[in-house]
Amino acid sequence: MTYTFEGYQRSDGTVGTRNHVGIVSSVICSSIVVREIADRVPMAVPFVHANGCAQLGDDFQLTKNILVGVTKNPNLYSSLIVGLGCETNQVSGMLKSIPKTKPTKGIAIQELSGGKNTIDEGVKTAEQWAEEAASETRKNFPLSAINVGIMTVEPDESSLHQTAPVIGKVVDRLIDNDVNVIMGMSKTLEPAGRILSKRAPNPKVKQDLQSLSEGMRRGRWEKVQVRSTGLDEWSEEETDLSNLEARLTGTKSIDGLLNYGSYPEEHGFNLMRVPSNIVEALSGLASAGCAVVLMVSSRGVFTGSVALPSMTIAPQNEDDFEDELVDVAVTNDDSDQQATRVVQKIIDICSGQESKLEELELGEFSISHSGTTY
Amino acid sequence: MKTFNGYRRKNGTIGVRNHVIVMNTTGELAGLTKKLANLVPEAVPVTHQTGQMQYPEDIQQIYRTLKGTAGHPNVSATLFIGMGQNDPAETIAEELQKQGHHVHAITVRKNKSISLALNEGRQWLAEAVKRSHLEKMEMADVTELTIGLECGGSDAWSGVTANPSIGAFSDAIVDDGGTSILAETPEAIGAEHILAKRSVSEEVSEQFLKIVDDYESRALAIGEDVRSANPSPGNITGGLTTLEEKSLGCIKKGGTAPLQEVIPYSGKPEKKGFIFMDTPGYDVESVAGMAAGGAQIVLFSTGKGSPTGSPIVPVVKIGTNPKLYKNMPEHIDVDSGKILEGTHNINDIGMEIYDLVMEVANGKLTASEKNNHQEFAIWRLAETM
């Protein structure tokens, strides 16, 4: 059977699960103005973050890429970029990098002589878009029209034993249905790179996955000064846990290994390098075009992404503290039946049902750093 | 001697504001923290996306900044929201309580659901706000004030009007026994020898030269030239051509007083007088560092018009040119462009700043406060893990 859901068709041909008007801050200095605009306009969602100025090279490029990527996310009807004026991440530069396929506009505080004018101008634009977006209706689409994101949050052995067989099946079914799946690969999954590499037909992807499994290479403050990168080998415990986490990826071929926030070139199953910070990881998946994300966790997670519905899947808890945060509680019942429940929940949420985190209005946005600020 | 009425804290410091704040220890809780602050009028959320999975040098810096912010003299009470078994919220709260601060920690997931946590948090915050209204004010003098000196969105006039005026103010407050903190290490590059010569000792001079040198070499080590992030696009359209030029203008904020001490990001000065703090040039991170180090007010010169503030300290904006003041009056407190119009000299504006600092210390709201500018970010050192 083919999975279908009710989604919104965008002017660039993509299909979204939500109908937001994005108000995107180019730099921290315009974040108060961005929040104010979003507060005043129904359907408007603020994208504020701590980056955008005094950044160099790769670190700056990362910020710009993620922000440009987010404006392309299918859950956004349109995007208003709000800048200050003197920042490194110039609004004009962002506009150049954003394809003109969806309504997009840029404004800046210094250009408009102050925050109040900028808020007025921004509200005017956003209100008009909100009106247009409100007339959009959900239509039936195959689930293969969207990218589904998956990420692991604080995995531990006992929870993975419960969730991995179920999620592995969910992933396989999604792939069989031609759905693009992007799974976040944080450092907990890196030790399993060798095992995962066996499923990668592309030699470059195979090689990259293998090298990730060798140990953790990261640039850090002190070591960067002596031009060396730390290589810490994984412990046996880290490797065992990682191999268990790898079972979440199902059994199909691994078609790509993406850098943080990059859009997949290969249809199918992609892994994406993400930081362990949940909000930063979610922003990367949003930038890669995911329209929904499954957070597979040992527990309820306290935040989702402002860009996309974030649903939590965790083992059923005996003491019921966190049930208010969990969308699907996994039990020891038949894993096929449970996979069916998870897929149904994905379809329901993609079709408009609110996830627990959406009900609680807990969503954030933040961008990773690859270096220090200046 | 100039005096003001402030809030005397149990540890002896004196605040010029009386905020009740809510802070998260880890990024995952930023949303919950904002939600909680929204439930209580007057409670201010101070949130960030750091604290999770970072290298030790970052973690130390984050906790130092969180503690400095929560225990700041302008803060009447702080509620920390933490998560799980190994969260530092409770330890930080205990440490601050021992120093006499009114601090409480709620740890979700350990034994509390969200609704329980929100309920407990709301009650504690409502009490804390009530309690803050009863705090008595007492008179203090300028020797107890520490003023941070920042510049952001500089133009070619910054080094001619606003920064030298801030320098005149800095010299005056240091003469009166107060303290001023200059920051933004990368913006001292190219002008470091001038400041180093003013150090009170060889040791302080070496410390200062070292932090400047480290900053530039860290950038070079990753194949980048710090001189390419600075001057920023806005600085260049503002008429600045090189980082040296920006630096020469930037350090004018420090006046002529001897350099007493070099302190780390969000560290507390031990000396009074003129101090340098190691911070990035990135305004919001730099202001957050000086605030966490105990500055009660920050002066911030701007040529292009930067609106940012701080959740805990009043930020005073000093415009560098008359055009900016006419264009963006809602964001500027002092117009040092009057120097260009010939009606005032540097010293006049320096004294105007000093008078305004005392009024702000007495409770007068600044432009950034009136517009609710409460940006907050902690300087990140290493890559996110």
Boltz contact constraints between the chains, C-beta under 6 A:
constraints:
  - contact:
      token1: [A, 28]
      token2: [B, 284]
      max_distance: 6.0
  - contact:
      token1: [A, 28]
      token2: [B, 375]
      max_distance: 6.0
  - contact:
      token1: [A, 28]
      token2: [B, 377]
      max_distance: 6.0
  - contact:
      token1: [A, 29]
      token2: [B, 306]
      max_distance: 6.0
  - contact:
      token1: [A, 29]
      token2: [B, 308]
      max_distance: 6.0
  - contact:
      token1: [A, 32]
      token2: [B, 373]
      max_distance: 6.0
  - contact:
      token1: [A, 50]
      token2: [B, 377]
      max_distance: 6.0
  - contact:
      token1: [A, 54]
      token2: [B, 229]
      max_distance: 6.0
  - contact:
      token1: [A, 54]
      token2: [B, 280]
      max_distance: 6.0
  - contact:
      token1: [A, 54]
      token2: [B, 281]
      max_distance: 6.0
  - contact:
      token1: [A, 54]
      token2: [B, 282]
      max_distance: 6.0
  - contact:
      token1: [A, 56]
      token2: [B, 224]
      max_distance: 6.0
  - contact:
      token1: [A, 56]
      token2: [B, 229]
      max_distance: 6.0
  - contact:
      token1: [A, 57]
      token2: [B, 224]
      max_distance: 6.0
  - contact:
      token1: [A, 85]
      token2: [B, 234]
      max_distance: 6.0
  - contact:
      token1: [A, 85]
      token2: [B, 304]
      max_distance: 6.0
  - contact:
      token1: [A, 86]
      token2: [B, 153]
      max_distance: 6.0
  - contact:
      token1: [A, 86]
      token2: [B, 232]
      max_distance: 6.0
  - contact:
      token1: [A, 86]
      token2: [B, 234]
      max_distance: 6.0
  - contact:
      token1: [A, 86]
      token2: [B, 304]
      max_distance: 6.0
  - contact:
      token1: [A, 88]
      token2: [B, 232]
      max_distance: 6.0
  - contact:
      token1: [A, 90]
      token2: [B, 233]
      max_distance: 6.0
  - contact:
      token1: [A, 110]
      token2: [B, 304]
      max_distance: 6.0
  - contact:
      token1: [A, 110]
      token2: [B, 305]
      max_distance: 6.0
  - contact:
      token1: [A, 113]
      token2: [B, 327]
      max_distance: 6.0
  - contact:
      token1: [A, 113]
      token2: [B, 328]
      max_distance: 6.0
  - contact:
      token1: [A, 114]
      token2: [B, 328]
      max_distance: 6.0
  - contact:
      token1: [A, 114]
      token2: [B, 330]
      max_distance: 6.0
  - contact:
      token1: [A, 115]
      token2: [B, 307]
      max_distance: 6.0
  - contact:
      token1: [A, 115]
      token2: [B, 371]
      max_distance: 6.0
  - contact:
      token1: [A, 116]
      token2: [B, 330]
      max_distance: 6.0
  - contact:
      token1: [A, 218]
      token2: [B, 383]
      max_distance: 6.0
  - contact:
      token1: [A, 219]
      token2: [B, 383]
      max_distance: 6.0
  - contact:
      token1: [A, 220]
      token2: [B, 55]
      max_distance: 6.0
  - contact:
      token1: [A, 220]
      token2: [B, 382]
      max_distance: 6.0
  - contact:
      token1: [A, 221]
      token2: [B, 57]
      max_distance: 6.0
  - contact:
      token1: [A, 221]
      token2: [B, 381]
      max_distance: 6.0
  - contact:
      token1: [A, 221]
      token2: [B, 382]
      max_distance: 6.0
  - contact:
      token1: [A, 224]
      token2: [B, 221]
      max_distance: 6.0
  - contact:
      token1: [A, 224]
      token2: [B, 222]
      max_distance: 6.0
  - contact:
      token1: [A, 225]
      token2: [B, 218]
      max_distance: 6.0
  - contact:
      token1: [A, 225]
      token2: [B, 221]
      max_distance: 6.0
  - contact:
      token1: [A, 227]
      token2: [B, 221]
      max_distance: 6.0
  - contact:
      token1: [A, 275]
      token2: [B, 384]
      max_distance: 6.0
  - contact:
      token1: [A, 276]
      token2: [B, 53]
      max_distance: 6.0
  - contact:
      token1: [A, 276]
      token2: [B, 385]
      max_distance: 6.0
  - contact:
      token1: [A, 277]
      token2: [B, 27]
      max_distance: 6.0
  - contact:
      token1: [A, 277]
      token2: [B, 52]
      max_distance: 6.0
  - contact:
      token1: [A, 277]
      token2: [B, 384]
      max_distance: 6.0
  - contact:
      token1: [A, 278]
      token2: [B, 28]
      max_distance: 6.0
  - contact:
      token1: [A, 279]
      token2: [B, 27]
      max_distance: 6.0
  - contact:
      token1: [A, 279]
      token2: [B, 49]
      max_distance: 6.0
  - contact:
      token1: [A, 302]
      token2: [B, 28]
      max_distance: 6.0
  - contact:
      token1: [A, 302]
      token2: [B, 29]
      max_distance: 6.0
  - contact:
      token1: [A, 302]
      token2: [B, 32]
      max_distance: 6.0
  - contact:
      token1: [A, 303]
      token2: [B, 28]
      max_distance: 6.0
  - contact:
      token1: [A, 303]
      token2: [B, 31]
      max_distance: 6.0
  - contact:
      token1: [A, 321]
      token2: [B, 113]
      max_distance: 6.0
  - contact:
      token1: [A, 324]
      token2: [B, 114]
      max_distance: 6.0
  - contact:
      token1: [A, 362]
      token2: [B, 31]
      max_distance: 6.0
  - contact:
      token1: [A, 364]
      token2: [B, 30]
      max_distance: 6.0
  - contact:
      token1: [A, 364]
      token2: [B, 31]
      max_distance: 6.0
  - contact:
      token1: [A, 366]
      token2: [B, 49]
      max_distance: 6.0
  - contact:
      token1: [A, 368]
      token2: [B, 384]
      max_distance: 6.0
  - contact:
      token1: [A, 369]
      token2: [B, 380]
      max_distance: 6.0
  - contact:
      token1: [A, 369]
      token2: [B, 384]
      max_distance: 6.0
  - contact:
      token1: [A, 370]
      token2: [B, 383]
      max_distance: 6.0
  - contact:
      token1: [A, 372]
      token2: [B, 381]
      max_distance: 6.0
  - contact:
      token1: [A, 373]
      token2: [B, 280]
      max_distance: 6.0
  - contact:
      token1: [A, 373]
      token2: [B, 282]
      max_distance: 6.0
  - contact:
      token1: [A, 374]
      token2: [B, 186]
      max_distance: 6.0
  - contact:
      token1: [A, 374]
      token2: [B, 226]
      max_distance: 6.0
  - contact:
      token1: [A, 374]
      token2: [B, 229]
      max_distance: 6.0
  - contact:
      token1: [A, 374]
      token2: [B, 280]
      max_distance: 6.0
  - contact:
      token1: [A, 374]
      token2: [B, 281]
      max_distance: 6.0
